Amino acid sequence: MDNRQGGIQQLLAAEQEAQQIVNTARNEKMARLRQAKEEAQKEIAAYRAQIELDFQKKLAQSSGDSGANVKRLEQETEIKIENLKTEGARVSHDVVSMLLKQVTTVQAAAK
């Protein structure tokens, strides 16, 4: 009987030791996950700060050029308006003739 009791005691001790090993491994795993999460958050914060800095630089550059851009856009718009006026004047006679022809053709067919 002593041998059986000793065997049972050894099994219980081995089970407790195995449970401690599992608990230790689980705790180490959780600690590593926390550490990885903290490192990832630091990297994200650094990346976000860099992106924000780049954005602010581009914003400052573009706002400095905005006066020149507005003037350039105004000039381009004026040129386009003049081109449209010229083109409109060039084809207006043809359009009027075509409309008169269509109106007279419709009137003649209506009679």
C-alpha positions in Angstrom: 0.0 0.0 0.0 2.8 2.4 0.7 4.1 2.0 -2.8 0.7 2.9 -4.2 0.4 5.9 -1.9 3.9 7.0 -2.8 3.0 6.7 -6.5 -0.1 8.7 -6.0 1.8 11.4 -4.1 4.4 11.5 -6.9 1.6 11.8 -9.5 0.0 14.7 -7.5 3.4 16.4 -7.2 4.1 16.0 -10.9 0.6 17.4 -11.7 1.2 20.4 -9.5 4.6 20.9 -11.1 3.1 20.7 -14.6 0.4 23.2 -13.6 3.1 25.6 -12.3 5.0 25.2 -15.6 1.8 25.9 -17.6 1.0 28.9 -15.4 4.5 30.3 -15.7 4.4 29.8 -19.5 1.0 31.5 -19.7 2.2 34.5 -17.6 5.4 34.8 -19.7 3.2 34.7 -22.9 0.9 37.4 -21.5 4.0 39.6 -20.6 5.4 39.2 -24.1 2.0 40.1 -25.6 1.8 43.2 -23.5 5.3 44.2 -24.4 4.6 43.6 -28.1 1.4 45.7 -27.8 3.3 48.5 -26.1 6.0 48.5 -28.8 3.4 48.5 -31.6 1.6 51.4 -30.0 4.9 53.3 -29.8 5.6 52.6 -33.5 2.1 53.7 -34.4 2.5 56.9 -32.5 5.9 57.6 -34.1 4.5 56.9 -37.6 1.4 59.0 -37.0 3.6 61.9 -35.8 5.8 61.6 -38.9 2.8 61.6 -41.2 1.3 64.6 -39.5 4.6 66.4 -39.8 4.8 65.6 -43.5 1.2 66.8 -43.9 1.9 70.1 -42.1 4.9 70.7 -44.3 3.0 70.1 -47.5 0.2 72.3 -46.2 2.6 75.1 -45.4 4.2 74.8 -48.9 0.9 74.7 -50.7 -0.5 77.6 -48.7 2.6 79.6 -49.6 2.0 79.0 -53.2 -1.8 79.5 -53.1 -1.5 83.1 -54.2 0.5 82.1 -57.3 -1.9 79.2 -57.9 -5.0 81.5 -57.7 -3.4 84.0 -60.1 -2.4 81.2 -62.5 -6.0 79.7 -62.4 -7.5 83.1 -63.0 -5.3 83.6 -66.1 -6.2 80.1 -67.4 -9.8 80.8 -66.8 -9.7 84.1 -68.7 -7.9 82.4 -71.6 -10.6 79.7 -71.7 -13.4 82.3 -71.6 -11.8 84.3 -74.5 -11.4 81.0 -76.5 -15.1 80.2 -75.9 -16.2 83.7 -76.9 -14.1 83.5 -80.1 -15.4 80.0 -80.9 -19.0 81.1 -80.2 -18.7 84.1 -82.4 -17.2 82.0 -85.2 -20.0 79.4 -85.2 -22.9 81.6 -84.3 -23.8 82.5 -87.9 -23.8 78.8 -88.8 -26.0 77.9 -85.8 -28.5 80.7 -86.6 -28.7 79.5 -90.2 -29.2 75.9 -89.1 -31.9 77.0 -86.7 -33.7 79.1 -89.3 -33.6 76.2 -91.8 -35.0 73.8 -89.2 -37.8 76.3 -88.2 -38.8 77.0 -91.8 -38.7 73.3 -92.6 -40.9 72.5 -89.7 -43.3 75.3 -90.6 -43.5 74.2 -94.2 -44.3 70.6 -93.2 -46.9 71.9 -90.7 -48.9 73.7 -93.5 
